[in-house]
Every structure is written in C-alpha cells, then in structure tokens.
Amino acid sequence: MIRRTTLGGHTFEFPDLADLLAKATPARSGDVLAGVAAESQAQRVAAQVVLADVPLATFLDEQVVGYDEDDVTRLVLDTHDADVFAPVSSLTLGAFRDWLLARAAAGDEASISGLARGLTPEMVAAVSKLMRNADLVAVARRTRVVTGLRSTIGLPGRLASRLQPNHPTDDPVGVTASILDGLLHGCGDAVIGINPATDSPAQTIALLELVDAVISRYEIPTQSCVLAHVTTTLRAMEAGAPVDLVFQSVSGTQAGNASFGVTLELLAEARAGALALGRGTVGRNVTYFETGQGSALSADAHHGVGGRAIDQQTLECRAYGVARHFEPLLVNTVVGFIGPEYLYDGKQVVRAGLEDHFCGKLLGLPMGVDVCYTNHAEVDGDDTDTLTLLLGAAGCSFVIAVPGSDDVMLHYQSLSFTDVLTARQVLGLQPAPEFVAWLSRMELLDDDGRVRSLAPDAPAARTLLAAAR
C-alpha cells in the first residue's frame, strides 16, 4: 500500500509499511549500510508524519515479514491477545504515543504494563520512532515488568546488575577473582554470567560448578549462567550440571535465528529442561536472552515481504517477540557491541539503548542493557555515562558490569562495578531486595545502606576472599 504526504512543496511516497518504518527511523549507520535509511531529514520527518496517522490495527494485517515464510511472524500473530489490545485498538500510532505519554505523566503503571500481550513488536517499534529520548524514558519508567528465580528483578527503585567475570582462558582463579571484585562492589544480583572462551560442554560444566560452589557456600541470592550455545547447555543439563538459566542470543527473523543455530522448538525444549530442575526460590523464570540492533543485518537475514530490507530497530523488536514467549528472567541488548557499522557514534548508541529498553519493556520483557562499545567506534565513557544514568531514570531492570570496564576476553568496553555504584547512588536506586539483605548480612553495607569501602582485612572481605582460595 503506497502512502504519501506533501511537505515543503515536495511529495514523499512510501511504497509499503517496511519502507515507511525504515524511513521514519532516527539516523543510524546500519540502516545506511542496508540501503533503507531516509535520504534526508525532510524525508525522515515526512515518514514520521505519515506513520503517525497509521492505525495500530494495521500491524495485524500488513506484515513486514510474511506469515507463511517466517516462524517469528507466526509466533507473534498466533499469540496476540485481542482482548488486551482492545483499549487501544482504535488508535492511530500518533494517538497511541499521546496515550502512553498521558498515562506515564499520571503514573498509571497498570494501564501501560497491562498492554504487553496486546502489542506486536512492529507496533512498539513504530511508536518509538515518533518519540524523543525523554519520551522513551518517561514511558519506560512507568512500565513495570517483574521476574524472579532466586532474586527478584524489576521492582521499582531497583537497578540490578549482571556480574560478568569473563577470562580469556576461563582460568578458574581469574574468574573467581572477578566474581569477588564484583560482589564486594554490590554487583551480581541479576546474574553471575560468564561468556566462556570455548563452547565445549566440559568447560561449560566446569564454569557452572565453579560459580554454583560460590553461590551455594555463601548463600548468595542470585543465579549463575554460562553463556554457551543452547545446545551446549542442554548437554550440560543432561550431564547433571547445576544450570540455573538457559541462555541464547536470538534474532527477529527465522533466518536470523537459523544463523545462530536455533529454532523456536529448541528454545522450548531447553526452557522445559531448566524448569524441570526446579532451582528457583522466588520465581520460575529460567531463560536469559541477548539481542542487539544489527544482528539480522550482519547475518543477511534482514529481508521481508518481496525481498525488501527491514530497518534494524524493527527487527530488534521482533527479537523481543521471540524472547517474550519463553518468559525470561533477563533480556538485554548489547547495544554497542556489534560495532560502528550498525551504530556509528555515541549519539546513535544512546538513542538505540533507550529505544531497545523502551520497546522491550512495553512488550513485557525484564529489559536490561549492556552499555558498551567497541574500541573502533566513535563512542567514549562520557557517552556510556549518559546512557547509564538515562537508563537508571527509565527504570532499567539491569545493566552489565565487568572489572575496570574492560572485558579482556570479548575485547570491548562495558560498565565497571563502580559505574553501577555511581548510578545507584546518584539516582537513589538499590539492588534486588534479596541481594540487599545478603549484602547486609555480609557486612558490605554502611549504616545508610550503601556499599561500604572495604579494607582487605574487613570481616566481609576476609570471608569472601576465602572463595578465591
């Protein structure tokens, strides 16, 4: 369906919904690479004007990736809840934006959060394209998603963290030292999650047993995860390994997931296996997914109806449609990890991080962000500071932290443990409640409830140092 508008004496035409969504997207290098970006700011504004008049219900009838050719499309449409969608079903996208902002201003969390199962990924991608950064923060802050396994994620006034103790050779002493460092800084309440240097089942099991021993010995209310491929984790479960969370990177198209070596059926099998282990204490969310704008493009899996390329942010939201189906404990976008070919500079990374967080939460996900960048991108620590504080204000479920902000195994820059402390202190946020109680028992909090500066001979430090030996 051709849509058109006249702006400044020039008529702009958009041949289909995929093209309209792409042209309305704020500038990013990945869309230029894919050949779908707006050719001028005037064209982008024209696309946003046209998009604002598109009825929300259109996204149930007009698909960017065909129903018959893509299992992600089928999953989203077959599980769509028409009753939940009913309160906003008559709105255009522009009116829906106004509806969200009005309810956010009124503090109406129930109305916004309750919409999740009635919205499709394309709907939330589209409405985000009509919003400024402050709009994304305001609505996400009033969108509540709470999950749990051995800690509770997503409660108001909380900012959880993934402690990421990666090591280039999976050395157990190096991994344990990083875990100790993170715990002493009050990090790790979302998960202690390791990216293994190799994807072998034996190494995965060894790392799982290492982290489980620390968690069990000191009764830490958190969960472990070794971010191996889901098939490796299945083999680890079959061998009796202590698996808390099943991890997998996912994409927004069937072809993109195939490039990761996964299917929806395989994800369902792994989730069932983890549930059967019954390792939760406060909840039963046993999956963990990572996404990132540009993943489908990098796999040449970004094409939709008629072979037309789809913008990377819309495809990112479709990945959230996959994750939502499997009721995850955690989902995060590794926002700057793929590189400047997809998000060129700090401005694009900040915008993408806020978009991803907003869209994920609106779809009902416990959304976190790896505030990160590669060393060949036009991004620096000032940009990550800005994004971290904005995400904290937006009610982000969790962020990722590594020793000294430098991941020596994956060779990229993320947040440091002290960056998490800073965000919590500046914004008045705390870790997960179960973790706060543990930090208090371990004498890691001062009288005001803040993580204290520890001398090596402090009681808590002595206790945790034993884990490193």
C-alpha positions as CSV (number, residue, x, y, z in Angstrom):
1,M,0.0,0.0,0.0
2,I,1.5,3.3,-1.1
3,R,1.4,6.1,1.5
4,R,2.3,9.7,0.7
5,T,2.4,13.2,2.1
6,T,3.5,16.6,0.9
7,L,6.0,18.5,3.0
8,G,7.7,21.8,2.0
9,G,6.2,21.6,-1.5
10,H,7.7,18.1,-2.1
11,T,5.6,14.9,-2.2
12,F,7.1,11.9,-0.5
13,E,5.9,8.4,-1.2
14,F,6.5,5.2,0.8
15,P,5.6,2.0,-1.2
16,D,4.9,-0.2,1.8
17,L,4.9,-0.4,5.6
18,A,8.5,-1.7,5.8
19,D,9.8,1.3,3.8
20,L,7.8,3.7,5.9
21,L,9.2,2.3,9.2
22,A,12.7,2.4,7.8
23,K,12.5,6.0,6.6
24,A,10.9,7.1,9.9
25,T,13.8,5.8,12.0
26,P,16.3,8.2,13.6
27,A,19.6,8.0,11.7
28,R,21.9,5.1,12.2
29,S,24.7,3.6,10.2
30,G,23.2,0.1,9.9
31,D,20.2,1.3,8.0
32,V,22.5,3.2,5.6
33,L,24.5,0.0,5.2
34,A,21.3,-1.9,4.4
35,G,20.1,0.8,1.9
36,V,16.9,1.6,3.8
37,A,17.7,4.8,5.6
38,A,16.0,8.1,4.9
39,E,17.9,10.1,2.2
40,S,17.3,13.4,4.0
41,Q,16.0,14.8,7.3
42,A,13.0,16.1,5.3
43,Q,12.2,12.6,4.1
44,R,12.5,11.2,7.7
45,V,10.1,13.9,9.0
46,A,7.7,13.2,6.2
47,A,7.8,9.4,7.1
48,Q,7.1,10.2,10.7
49,V,4.2,12.4,9.8
50,V,2.7,9.6,7.7
51,L,3.5,6.9,10.3
52,A,1.6,8.9,13.0
53,D,-1.6,8.5,11.0
54,V,-1.3,4.7,10.6
55,P,-3.9,2.8,12.7
56,L,-2.3,0.4,15.2
57,A,-4.6,-2.3,13.9
58,T,-2.8,-2.1,10.5
59,F,0.1,-4.1,12.0
60,L,-2.1,-7.1,12.5
61,D,-3.0,-7.1,8.8
62,E,0.1,-5.8,7.0
63,Q,3.3,-7.7,7.8
64,V,6.9,-6.7,7.2
65,V,7.9,-10.4,7.2
66,G,5.4,-12.8,5.7
67,Y,3.3,-15.1,7.9
68,D,3.9,-18.1,5.7
69,E,7.6,-17.6,5.4
70,D,8.7,-16.8,8.9
71,D,8.0,-18.5,12.3
72,V,8.7,-15.4,14.3
73,T,5.8,-13.7,12.5
74,R,3.6,-16.7,13.1
75,L,4.5,-16.8,16.8
76,V,3.7,-13.1,17.3
77,L,0.4,-13.2,15.5
78,D,-0.8,-16.6,16.8
79,T,-0.2,-15.5,20.4
80,H,-1.6,-11.9,20.1
81,D,-4.2,-11.2,22.7
82,A,-7.1,-9.2,21.1
83,D,-8.8,-8.6,24.4
84,V,-5.7,-7.0,25.9
85,F,-5.3,-4.9,22.7
86,A,-8.9,-3.7,22.8
87,P,-8.4,-0.5,24.8
88,V,-6.0,1.0,22.2
89,S,-7.2,-0.9,19.1
90,S,-9.0,2.1,17.6
91,L,-6.0,4.5,17.9
92,T,-3.5,5.7,15.3
93,L,0.2,5.5,16.2
94,G,0.3,9.2,16.9
95,A,-2.7,8.9,19.2
96,F,-1.1,5.8,20.9
97,R,2.0,7.9,21.6
98,D,-0.1,10.5,23.2
99,W,-2.0,7.8,25.2
100,L,1.3,6.4,26.5
101,L,2.7,9.8,27.5
102,A,-0.5,10.9,29.2
103,R,-0.6,7.7,31.3
104,A,3.1,8.0,32.1
105,A,2.6,11.5,33.3
106,A,-0.3,10.3,35.5
107,G,1.8,7.5,36.9
108,D,-0.6,4.9,35.6
109,E,1.7,1.9,35.5
110,A,-1.1,-0.7,35.4
111,S,-2.6,0.6,32.1
112,I,0.7,0.7,30.3
113,S,2.2,-2.5,31.7
114,G,-1.1,-4.4,31.1
115,L,-0.9,-3.8,27.3
116,A,2.1,-6.1,26.7
117,R,0.3,-9.2,25.3
118,G,-1.8,-7.0,23.1
119,L,1.1,-5.3,21.3
120,T,3.2,-6.6,18.5
121,P,6.9,-5.8,18.0
122,E,6.2,-3.7,14.9
123,M,3.7,-1.6,16.9
124,V,6.2,-0.7,19.6
125,A,9.0,-0.2,17.1
126,A,6.8,2.2,15.2
127,V,5.7,4.3,18.2
128,S,9.3,4.6,19.4
129,K,10.1,6.2,16.1
130,L,7.8,9.1,17.0
131,M,9.3,9.7,20.4
132,R,12.2,11.8,21.6
133,N,14.6,10.4,24.1
134,A,12.8,11.9,27.1
135,D,9.6,10.3,25.9
136,L,11.2,6.9,25.8
137,V,12.5,7.4,29.4
138,A,9.1,8.7,30.7
139,V,7.1,5.8,29.4
140,A,9.6,3.1,30.2
141,R,9.8,4.4,33.8
142,R,6.1,3.7,34.2
143,T,6.2,0.2,32.6
144,R,6.6,-2.5,35.2
145,V,7.9,-5.9,34.5
146,V,8.9,-8.2,37.5
147,T,10.5,-11.6,37.2
148,G,12.3,-13.9,39.6
149,L,14.3,-17.0,40.1
150,R,16.5,-16.6,43.3
151,S,16.4,-12.8,43.2
152,T,13.5,-10.5,42.1
153,I,14.2,-8.3,39.1
154,G,12.3,-5.2,38.0
155,L,10.8,-3.8,41.2
156,P,10.5,0.0,41.5
157,G,13.5,1.8,42.9
158,R,15.9,-1.0,41.9
159,L,18.8,-1.4,39.5
160,A,20.2,-4.9,39.3
161,S,23.5,-5.9,37.7
162,R,25.0,-8.8,35.8
163,L,28.4,-9.6,37.2
164,Q,30.4,-10.6,34.1
165,P,33.7,-12.3,35.2
166,N,35.0,-13.2,31.7
167,H,38.5,-14.6,31.3
168,P,40.4,-15.2,28.1
169,T,41.3,-18.7,29.1
170,D,38.5,-19.5,31.5
171,D,41.1,-19.7,34.3
172,P,39.2,-20.5,37.5
173,V,41.4,-18.3,39.7
174,G,40.9,-15.3,37.3
175,V,37.2,-15.9,37.1
176,T,36.8,-16.2,40.9
177,A,38.8,-13.1,41.5
178,S,36.5,-11.1,39.2
179,I,33.5,-12.6,41.0
180,L,34.9,-11.5,44.3
181,D,35.6,-8.0,43.0
182,G,32.0,-7.7,41.8
183,L,30.4,-9.0,44.9
184,L,32.5,-6.6,47.1
185,H,31.1,-3.7,44.9
186,G,27.5,-4.9,45.4
187,C,27.2,-6.3,41.9
188,G,25.7,-9.7,40.7
189,D,22.1,-9.6,41.8
190,A,20.7,-10.2,38.3
191,V,23.1,-13.0,37.5
192,I,26.8,-14.0,37.6
193,G,27.1,-14.6,33.9
194,I,30.2,-15.8,32.2
195,N,30.9,-15.8,28.4
196,P,33.1,-18.9,28.0
197,A,36.2,-18.7,26.0
198,T,35.3,-22.0,24.4
199,D,31.9,-23.6,23.8
200,S,32.8,-27.1,25.0
201,P,30.4,-29.0,27.3
202,A,33.2,-29.9,29.7
203,Q,34.3,-26.3,30.1
204,T,30.7,-25.1,30.4
205,I,30.2,-27.6,33.2
206,A,33.4,-26.6,35.0
207,L,32.4,-23.0,35.0
208,L,28.8,-23.7,36.1
209,E,30.2,-25.8,39.0
210,L,32.7,-23.1,40.0
211,V,30.0,-20.4,40.2
212,D,27.5,-22.7,41.9
213,A,30.0,-23.5,44.6
214,V,30.5,-19.9,45.4
215,I,26.7,-19.1,45.4
216,S,25.9,-22.2,47.5
217,R,28.8,-21.8,50.0
218,Y,27.9,-18.2,50.8
219,E,24.1,-18.5,50.2
220,I,24.1,-15.7,47.7
221,P,20.6,-14.9,46.4
222,T,21.4,-14.8,42.7
223,Q,21.7,-17.2,39.8
224,S,24.5,-18.3,37.6
225,C,24.7,-18.6,33.8
226,V,27.4,-19.7,31.4
227,L,26.5,-18.1,28.1
228,A,27.2,-21.1,25.9
229,H,25.1,-22.1,23.0
230,V,21.7,-23.5,24.0
231,T,22.7,-27.0,22.6
232,T,25.8,-27.0,24.9
233,T,23.7,-26.1,27.9
234,L,21.3,-28.9,27.0
235,R,24.2,-31.3,27.1
236,A,25.3,-29.8,30.4
237,M,21.9,-30.4,31.9
238,E,21.9,-34.0,30.7
239,A,25.2,-34.4,32.5
240,G,23.7,-33.2,35.7
241,A,25.3,-29.7,35.8
242,P,23.8,-27.0,38.1
243,V,22.1,-25.0,35.4
244,D,20.0,-22.0,36.6
245,L,19.4,-20.1,33.4
246,V,19.3,-21.2,29.8
247,F,21.0,-18.6,27.6
248,Q,20.7,-17.9,23.9
249,S,21.2,-15.0,21.5
250,V,18.1,-14.5,19.4
251,S,17.1,-12.6,16.3
252,G,14.0,-11.1,14.8
253,T,13.6,-13.4,11.8
254,Q,13.5,-17.2,11.3
255,A,16.6,-16.8,9.1
256,G,18.4,-14.8,11.8
257,N,17.8,-17.4,14.4
258,A,18.9,-20.1,12.0
259,S,22.2,-18.2,11.7
260,F,22.5,-18.6,15.5
261,G,21.8,-22.3,15.1
262,V,18.5,-22.2,17.0
263,T,14.8,-22.8,16.4
264,L,11.8,-21.9,18.5
265,E,11.3,-25.6,19.2
266,L,14.9,-25.9,20.5
267,L,14.4,-23.0,22.8
268,A,11.2,-24.5,24.2
269,E,13.0,-27.8,24.8
270,A,15.8,-26.1,26.7
271,R,13.3,-24.0,28.8
272,A,11.4,-27.1,29.8
273,G,14.6,-28.8,30.8
274,A,15.6,-25.9,33.1
275,L,12.2,-25.7,34.6
276,A,12.4,-29.4,35.5
277,L,15.5,-28.7,37.6
278,G,13.4,-26.6,40.0
279,R,16.3,-24.4,41.1
280,G,14.3,-21.2,41.8
281,T,13.3,-19.9,45.3
282,V,11.3,-16.8,44.5
283,G,10.2,-17.5,40.9
284,R,10.3,-19.8,37.9
285,N,11.8,-17.6,35.1
286,V,14.7,-19.7,33.7
287,T,15.7,-18.2,30.4
288,Y,18.1,-15.4,29.5
289,F,18.3,-13.9,26.0
290,E,20.6,-11.3,24.4
291,T,19.8,-9.3,21.4
292,G,21.4,-6.3,19.5
293,Q,20.5,-4.0,16.7
294,G,22.2,-5.2,13.5
295,S,22.3,-8.9,14.3
296,A,19.9,-9.8,11.5
297,L,21.7,-7.5,9.0
298,S,25.1,-9.0,9.9
299,A,23.6,-12.4,9.0
300,D,22.0,-11.2,5.8
301,A,18.7,-12.2,7.4
302,H,17.0,-8.7,7.3
303,H,14.7,-9.2,4.3
304,G,10.9,-9.2,4.5
305,V,8.0,-9.2,2.1
306,G,9.1,-9.1,-1.5
307,G,12.8,-9.2,-0.5
308,R,12.7,-5.6,0.9
309,A,15.2,-4.9,3.6
310,I,13.8,-4.0,7.0
311,D,15.4,-1.5,9.4
312,Q,17.5,-2.9,12.2
313,Q,15.4,-1.4,15.0
314,T,12.2,-3.0,13.8
315,L,14.0,-6.4,13.6
316,E,15.4,-5.9,17.1
317,C,11.9,-5.5,18.4
318,R,10.9,-8.7,16.6
319,A,13.6,-10.5,18.6
320,Y,11.8,-9.3,21.7
321,G,8.7,-11.1,20.4
322,V,10.7,-14.3,20.4
323,A,12.1,-13.7,23.9
324,R,8.7,-12.8,25.4
325,H,7.2,-16.2,24.5
326,F,9.7,-18.0,26.8
327,E,9.1,-15.9,29.9
328,P,12.7,-14.9,30.6
329,L,14.2,-13.8,33.8
330,L,16.5,-11.4,31.9
331,V,16.8,-9.9,28.4
332,N,19.5,-7.5,27.4
333,T,20.5,-5.6,24.3
334,V,24.3,-5.5,23.8
335,V,23.7,-2.1,22.4
336,G,27.1,-1.1,21.1
337,F,28.8,-4.5,20.8
338,I,28.3,-5.2,17.1
339,G,30.2,-2.1,16.0
340,P,30.1,1.2,14.3
341,E,28.8,-0.4,11.1
342,Y,25.5,-0.6,12.8
343,L,25.6,2.2,15.5
344,Y,28.3,4.7,14.5
345,D,28.8,7.1,17.4
346,G,27.7,8.0,20.9
347,K,24.5,9.7,19.8
348,Q,23.3,6.6,17.9
349,V,24.3,4.3,20.8
350,V,22.4,6.4,23.3
351,R,19.3,6.6,21.2
352,A,19.4,2.8,20.4
353,G,19.8,1.9,24.1
354,L,16.8,4.0,25.1
355,E,14.8,2.6,22.2
356,D,15.6,-1.0,23.0
357,H,14.8,-0.6,26.7
358,F,11.5,1.2,26.0
359,C,10.4,-1.3,23.4
360,G,11.4,-4.4,25.4
361,K,9.6,-3.2,28.5
362,L,6.5,-2.2,26.6
363,L,6.4,-5.8,25.2
364,G,6.6,-7.2,28.7
365,L,10.3,-8.0,29.0
366,P,12.6,-7.6,32.0
367,M,14.8,-5.4,29.9
368,G,18.4,-4.7,30.6
369,V,21.2,-3.1,28.6
370,D,24.8,-3.8,28.2
371,V,26.0,-0.2,28.0
372,C,29.0,-0.9,25.8
373,Y,31.0,-0.1,22.7
374,T,33.9,-1.5,20.6
375,N,37.2,0.4,20.5
376,H,36.8,1.4,16.8
377,A,33.5,3.2,17.4
378,E,33.1,6.9,17.9
379,V,32.0,6.3,21.5
380,D,33.6,7.0,24.8
381,G,33.0,6.9,28.6
382,D,31.0,10.1,28.6
383,D,28.5,8.5,26.2
384,T,28.2,5.4,28.4
385,D,27.8,7.6,31.5
386,T,24.9,9.5,29.8
387,L,23.2,6.3,28.7
388,T,23.6,4.6,32.1
389,L,22.0,7.5,34.0
390,L,19.2,7.8,31.5
391,L,18.5,4.1,31.8
392,G,18.5,4.3,35.5
393,A,16.0,7.1,35.4
394,A,13.9,5.0,32.9
395,G,13.7,2.1,35.3
396,C,16.0,-0.3,33.6
397,S,15.9,-3.8,35.1
398,F,19.7,-4.4,35.0
399,V,23.0,-3.4,33.4
400,I,26.2,-5.4,32.9
401,A,29.4,-4.7,34.7
402,V,33.0,-6.1,34.2
403,P,36.2,-5.4,36.2
404,G,37.5,-2.0,35.3
405,S,35.0,-1.6,32.4
406,D,37.3,-3.5,30.1
407,D,36.2,-7.0,29.0
408,V,39.6,-8.7,28.4
409,M,38.0,-11.8,26.8
410,L,35.5,-10.2,24.4
411,H,37.7,-7.1,23.8
412,Y,35.1,-4.4,24.3
413,Q,34.2,-1.7,26.8
414,S,31.3,-2.1,29.2
415,L,30.5,-0.6,32.6
416,S,32.7,-1.1,35.6
417,F,31.4,-2.2,39.0
418,T,31.9,1.4,40.3
419,D,29.8,2.7,37.4
420,V,26.9,0.7,38.8
421,L,27.5,2.0,42.3
422,T,27.5,5.6,40.9
423,A,24.2,5.1,39.1
424,R,22.6,3.7,42.2
425,Q,23.9,6.4,44.4
426,V,23.1,9.3,42.1
427,L,19.6,8.0,41.3
428,G,18.7,6.6,44.7
429,L,18.4,3.0,43.5
430,Q,19.2,-0.3,45.2
431,P,20.0,-3.9,44.1
432,A,17.3,-6.6,44.3
433,P,15.8,-6.9,47.8
434,E,17.1,-10.4,48.4
435,F,20.6,-9.2,47.5
436,V,20.4,-6.2,49.7
437,A,19.6,-8.5,52.7
438,W,22.6,-10.6,51.8
439,L,24.9,-7.6,51.5
440,S,23.8,-6.5,54.9
441,R,24.4,-10.0,56.4
442,M,27.9,-9.9,54.9
443,E,28.6,-6.5,56.4
444,L,29.0,-5.0,53.0
445,L,26.6,-2.1,53.7
446,D,27.1,1.0,55.8
447,D,24.6,2.5,58.2
448,D,22.9,4.3,55.3
449,G,22.5,1.1,53.2
450,R,25.3,2.0,50.8
451,V,28.1,-0.4,49.7
452,R,31.0,0.5,52.0
453,S,34.6,1.0,51.0
454,L,36.3,-2.2,52.3
455,A,39.8,-2.7,53.5
456,P,41.3,-6.1,52.7
457,D,41.1,-7.1,56.4
458,A,37.5,-6.2,56.9
459,P,35.3,-9.1,58.0
460,A,33.3,-9.3,54.8
461,A,36.4,-9.1,52.6
462,R,38.1,-11.9,54.7
463,T,35.0,-14.1,54.3
464,L,34.7,-13.6,50.5
465,L,38.5,-13.9,49.9
466,A,38.2,-17.5,51.1
467,A,36.2,-18.2,47.9
468,A,39.2,-17.1,45.8
469,R,41.4,-19.7,47.5
